[in-house]
């Protein structure tokens, strides 16, 4: 029996620009024939992953970088200071043996700059440590390169995945045998109704010029910032079986589930955050543990909500509850467990589709529900 966790979030954003396109405008998408505010999946995943920091041990956290030679060499030097002069040479040898292509850094200003991988590499702290330890073990061999190859070096970076690698996956161009399928999928957040972007025209005053009576009265700087507001629907799903397989430990997988739900629900991309301070909590959240299939319920808003005297959030909540109930009745598909949380009275209708849980307890309650299926 495959097990999935679906997370549905309705969240209201005030005037803001959390995720910009190449022109600086809030990202958008056409859905249901109208333009909606959009927050990209990539931006949401990065915000979620950044929220992990400080909440998990370093050994269960990954790093995405081209500077893998530097990381491995540093670890070698830390564990064997006597190998400091050879650390870079050993690191390069080992990483090339694993299959990573190393090149001179683009725009290098000094010959002292270390080689980099040709693309971003996602490795866990444990994997970096494994590579360093293996290189140390062969450093004094007559032929370190041959001795290292006998250790099956690719296995060193294909076990002990960090929680973020297990959740979000890893794509390696070469060697592609090190790819890790993501146990989590995250949808682009979309507004429940049509969006109209607006512009904030601002001026900045030159303080010194202001003190000079003979100076002109013009502003020191003028500009515009594009922004929008919306109630957005956010969705993510976790393949529990794949997560357990990626991590190789059910207890660590349970911890990853709790971390992801808490961080996904309470974090958001922070574009222009100092300008708009758009730090809101979700209006309502529904988490469903399913043994059939993941179900994205964005279809509830294909017909765009038109804001009236009650705005977008309240009718969106009512629409979602109706859609979920009808989908359940019409398809016969039913979640094993449904948990609901809301932060305002208008979200109380979510009590019709799930058992109420406090927002801060949602991750832990989900883990308990998953354990109940074992």
Buried (B, 14 or more C-beta within 10 A) or exposed (E): EEBBBBBBBBBBBEBBBBBBEEEEBBBBBEBBEEBBBBBBBEBBBBBBBBBBEEBBEEEBBBBBBBBBBBBBBBBBBEBBEEBEEBBBBBBBBBBBBBBBBBEEBEEEEEEEEBBBBBEBBBBBBBBBBBBBBBBBEBBEEEEBEEBBBEBEBEEBBBEBBBBBBBBBBBBBBEBEEBEBEBBBBBBBBBBBBBBEBEEBEEEEEBEEBEEEEEEEEEEEEEEEBBBBBBBBBBBBBBBBBBBBBBBEEBEBBBBBBBBBBBBBBBBBBBBBBEBBEBEEBBBBBBBBBBBBEBBBBBEBBEEBBEBEEEBBBBBBBBBBBBBBEEBBEEEEEEBBBBBBBBBBEBBEBBBEBBEEBEBEEBBBBBBBBBEEEE
